[in-house]
């Protein structure tokens, strides 16, 4: 089994910043990618940002230029720096890990942006 522990969520005013962290532990073999997804009330879970082991990144159009994903391969940790936050960024953010076999998910961390 793989465990993902997230931290860094909270309440912030519009225009503010937050940094999410997620550390993986357990039966980790060769990680293909790690990423962040989010789910707002009444909406489907969506990709926010994803980074492959080789460093290639991808972002949702809605967060490009505001969010930055980074990874510490040695510590199996992925970060999401979120700047210029907007009310529409309010959601539960989930960490995701891809390796051979099923994906793994964190428990989620709430991000609330007040306007």
C-alpha positions as CSV (number, residue, x, y, z in Angstrom):
1,X,0.0,0.0,0.0
2,X,0.9,3.6,-0.6
3,X,0.0,6.4,1.8
4,X,-0.2,10.1,0.7
5,X,-0.3,12.7,3.4
6,X,-1.3,16.2,2.4
7,X,-0.9,19.5,4.3
8,X,-1.1,23.2,3.7
9,X,-4.8,23.9,3.0
10,X,-6.8,26.5,4.8
11,X,-8.7,29.8,4.5
12,X,-7.2,32.7,2.5
13,X,-8.5,35.9,1.1
14,X,-8.8,36.5,-2.6
15,X,-5.5,37.4,-4.1
16,X,-3.6,35.5,-1.4
17,X,-1.3,32.5,-1.5
18,X,-1.2,29.0,-0.2
19,X,1.3,26.1,-0.5
20,X,0.2,22.5,-0.5
21,X,2.5,19.6,0.2
22,X,2.0,15.9,-0.2
23,X,4.4,13.2,0.8
24,X,4.2,9.6,-0.3
25,X,5.3,6.6,1.7
26,X,4.9,2.8,1.7
27,X,5.3,0.4,-1.2
28,X,6.7,3.0,-3.7
29,X,8.4,1.6,-6.7
30,X,8.9,3.7,-9.8
31,X,6.7,6.8,-9.6
32,X,5.5,7.9,-13.1
33,X,3.9,11.1,-12.0
34,X,2.4,13.0,-9.0
35,X,-0.2,15.6,-9.2
36,X,-3.0,17.6,-7.6
37,X,-6.7,17.4,-8.4
38,X,-9.6,19.3,-6.9
39,X,-13.3,18.9,-6.4
40,X,-15.7,21.7,-5.7
41,X,-19.2,21.1,-4.3
42,X,-21.5,19.8,-7.0
43,X,-18.7,19.4,-9.5
44,X,-16.5,16.6,-10.8
45,X,-12.9,16.1,-9.7
46,X,-10.6,17.9,-12.1
47,X,-6.9,18.0,-12.8
48,X,-5.1,21.1,-11.4
49,X,-1.5,20.3,-12.1
50,X,0.7,17.2,-12.7
51,X,4.4,16.6,-12.9
52,X,6.1,13.5,-14.3
53,X,9.3,12.0,-12.9
54,X,11.3,13.6,-15.7
55,X,10.0,17.0,-14.7
56,X,7.4,17.6,-17.4
57,X,4.5,19.6,-16.1
58,X,0.9,20.2,-17.1
59,X,-1.7,22.6,-15.7
60,X,-5.4,23.3,-16.0
61,X,-6.0,26.4,-18.1
62,X,-7.7,28.0,-15.2
63,X,-4.5,28.0,-13.0
64,X,-1.8,28.6,-15.6
65,X,0.4,31.5,-14.5
66,X,-0.9,31.4,-10.9
67,X,0.0,27.9,-9.7
68,X,3.3,26.1,-9.8
69,X,3.9,22.4,-9.2
70,X,7.2,21.1,-8.0
71,X,8.6,17.8,-6.8
72,X,11.3,16.5,-4.5
73,X,12.0,13.1,-5.9
74,X,14.3,12.1,-3.1
75,X,11.6,12.7,-0.6
76,X,8.6,11.5,-2.7
77,X,7.0,14.9,-2.1
78,X,5.1,17.1,-4.4
79,X,4.3,20.8,-3.8
80,X,1.7,23.1,-5.2
81,X,2.3,26.8,-4.8
82,X,-0.9,28.7,-5.4
83,X,-0.8,32.4,-5.9
84,X,-3.4,35.0,-6.8
85,X,-6.1,32.8,-5.5
86,X,-9.7,33.3,-6.5
87,X,-13.0,32.4,-5.0
88,X,-13.4,29.8,-7.8
89,X,-10.3,28.0,-6.6
90,X,-12.3,26.9,-3.5
91,X,-12.4,23.1,-3.4
92,X,-11.0,20.0,-1.7
93,X,-7.5,19.4,-3.2
94,X,-6.4,15.8,-3.6
95,X,-2.9,14.5,-4.1
96,X,-2.4,11.8,-6.7
97,X,0.4,9.3,-7.4
98,X,0.8,7.3,-10.5
99,X,3.0,4.2,-10.7
100,X,2.6,0.7,-12.1
101,X,-0.8,-0.5,-10.9
102,X,-3.7,1.6,-9.6
103,X,-3.4,5.3,-8.8
104,X,-3.2,6.4,-5.2
105,X,-5.1,9.3,-3.6
106,X,-4.6,11.4,-0.5
107,X,-7.4,12.2,1.9
108,X,-7.9,15.7,0.6
109,X,-7.2,19.1,2.0
110,X,-9.7,22.0,2.0
111,X,-8.8,25.2,0.3
112,X,-11.3,28.1,0.9
113,X,-10.8,31.5,-0.8
114,X,-13.0,34.3,0.5
115,X,-13.9,37.1,-1.8
